[in-house]
Amino acid sequence: MLSWNFDDQRNQMANPFPFMPLRKSSIPLPWSTSVPCISPNDDGPKKIGSYYEAPKQKSDWRPAMGYENVDITPLPAHPTTNQLVQPCFMPTNMSTEPLNFPNLVTAFERNPQHAARAALYTRFTPSEWNQHCIATYNDSDTNRNYAERMRNEAVRLVRETYEKTSQGQRDVGRRLGERLTDITFWRNEINTELEALVAEAAQLTDTKRNVQKAIQDLEAPLHITQECLYHRENRKGIDLVHDHVEKSLLVETDNLRSCQEKLNACLNKINQQLSDLRSSQFQLEDDLTHKESAIGIDSVCHQLNNFSRGINYYGGIEKVDPTISTVGTWAAASSLNIQRSQAERGKSAQLRSDAEALINACATSVWDCWSNTNNSLNRRASEVMEAKSKVQLHLHKVQQEIFDVEKHIEILRKAINDKSNPLKVAQTRLEARAHRPDLELCRDNAHVRLVEEVCDIQESVSVLQRKLQDAETQHQALLKTKSSLEGNLKNKVEALFIDREKCMASSGYADQKKDTLVLLDNLATRETHSIFFKNLQDREFKLTFKLADDSNLVLSRYGEYLYQNLIIFAPSVEEFGGSISVEAITQFIDDGGNVLVAASSTSGEAIRELASEVGFEIDEENAAVIDHLNYDQLLDSGDHTTIVASPKNLIDSEIIVGSKNINPLLFKGTGILADRENQLVLPLLTGDATAYSYIPDSPIKEYPHAVGKGTILIAALQARNNARVVFSGSLYFFSDDAIMSQIKKVGDNQVHDKSGNLNVINAISKWVFKEAGQIRVKSVSHHKDGEKQAPASYTITDPVVYTIEVEQLIDGKWKPFVASDIQVEFVRIDPFVRLTLKSIGGGKYQSKFKIPDVYGVYQFKVEYDRVGFTRLYSTTQVSVRPLQHTQYERFIPSAYPYYASAFSMMFGVFIFSFVFLYYKDKPEKAEVEKKTN
């Protein structure tokens, strides 16, 4: 028993379990980090690890989370130690001294005397004792009955709470399952919508690329249309007319710009729609991530049970409400995201449809304008051609009339001259008869007739002179008419050239002109070389087959060439027919035409003469290329003239001959010699080191003309005007037999299915007919560094920026040219600056430099000449002036010594002048010597 004071009793009434909060749990908890003494002020939760320790409950009888009820061990009857108890385990006002228990009977100290005295004086009687026992038994029965009822009630309560808890857990599990079903449903809906949204975004991105490509594709036609308008402004005289072509070009320009504006507006809408799609996609992905997270959490919660690991107490968690939405608002939010995504997909699909319709409409509109312009150009070219023919006809007539008038003038002059002698005779007679004496001066018939004769002759001369004057006047009028007709003809030729070559020949209005004349020995060659001709026709070449000696052959009419390319597969021709001759073909090359010639061992005089005109020399008649170590075993007839040429012998220029990774080549023909000093000649294919050119059936009595690598099988020439000529020593090289035959080189067991001739033939034909290796200057600009426009003139030492844009023809389209060795020169007679242009992308090359400190007239000069490419030449003239007087420095540092010298001289002169003017010596008094006697 404990002794309590009044304060202890009061505290006990307020708190029936005073030691309960002060005792540490006997079962250690995994998250508990409490010390033996728990401060009574620790009400807030403490985070321990990943759990929270709940605060002490308001009801003292309800245990706090993390603690359990324990029995209080009573203090022993006698203190076992004299050590003080820790104050934190003692109730308020409880003594910490060891307790002394009094005697329950006498309230005195225990001793034998007290026991004896108590035995003599008893306090209770036996009946009282019996009653007390009976009362104790009754109380015991009552307590036992009460305890039994309490136990039965506790068992019932335990069963009820167990059933209630189990039912609650089952209900929560069922609701969690339903919730998982709802979340999974919306997760699947969002995922499906997200996939559809991503697919729509990809389709809209493709549509965006198509729109961008359409805008880019309109740049070239617009540039070509503007160039055509610019070129047509260069027409002169009466041909500078505002015709249907110009109207069509203006309409086409407006249409192209309108299409560009519409496509750009559509592109802006697509960009905005893509942004909206990405926003919807982000919301769906965010919602999907939240759904996945919620499914994971609820799945774990749904699988938890009473035996799961990791379950813990979280006191007061049921009083915290972290929810921010209800089931309705939650589903409405997901449904709203899906509806917004569906709406954006609908807008995107409509925009894609509109974009495709716009592209088709623009394509149709551009095509209609192109067709209209092309037809107008054709009609105008026909009209100008007809007018040109008529002008030429009238010019011919005028020239003939001038010739006749000149002859007539000569006749009149001769007639006047012829009258001079008769007039002299008549006047001489009159003058002589005037000297007759006296009456002999008779006015006789002779005198009258002489006077009449003189008058008649003078009148005739006067009439003839008037006629001569009229004839000369008419002759001047005819000459003026001739000059006018010639000027008109020149203007029409220039107008025709502009419309045909600069407008119709551009890729925007007409296909590249591929009219090709093919001259053959016989029409059977057309069949034996059908693969080569078929490839040309597949590349849209218009081939015209003629016999080389046809009497109706013409290359040009009325000063215009009818063909742009010429193929001569007639090696044995001795003389060309019609108006074609070696001189005409040479002139054709000088005017920019392209020629492909195939010779053979039996080449005629015409081919040999043409070869010498372009810088080649064909070996003597009946000579063939022979190689005893590199011939074909299957096709050779025993003279070793059907040789197998290695692709390694091709020129190192893929733009001309294509790739070298091909099968061996078959060649049967004569050798070609070329001047090694001629830089315009290119040996495309040479023989091996063991090859030579000679007559096969003749013994070798002299050194062959062509030996080893010097034996050229196929040669090429690119003139300075970019005209191209290819000379092959073998017509067989282009034949179907050479293309399709199997190859088995002597000494080599490998058999190739077919030769590599076709690859080389296609590459060479593309190059010679300017389908490959053609570059041009698209634009040139120059300006001061930091400015945009070119000035009227530059000043010495100005920083200048030069930009040139170069294009290359690839597959019929002009594309940016890529190179790293284009140079620009700043030239005034001699180059002052030479720099390598740097590529800035898009085929544009730029260089920055400072203008030299020498004024004059300069040129920006770009000259690019590389094997396989057309010669690129561009010059732009600019003026460089000296500094103006206001541009010089006020004081030049290097002249400071001269400034100091000048000022010092001025200062010295000033001092000298001052001294000279204002200083005067005092006169000395003359001492008079007194003479003393």
Helices and strands as residue ranges (DSSP letters): H 6-14, E 46-48, E 51-53, G 87-89, H 112-120, H 126-232, G 237-239, H 244-303, G 317-319, H 327-433, G 438-440, H 445-497, I 498-504, E 515-520, H 524-528, H 530-538, E 542-547, E 556-557, E 560-561, E 565-569, H 582-590, E 594-598, H 605-613, E 616-618, E 624-626, E 643-645, G 647-649, H 654-657, E 665-667, E 672-674, E 681-686, E 692-694, E 706-707, G 708-710, E 712-718, E 724-728, G 732-734, H 736-740, H 757-768, E 775-784, E 794-795, E 799-810, E 813-816, E 823-827, E 831-836, E 838-841, E 844-850, E 856-864, E 872-881, G 893-895, H 896-918
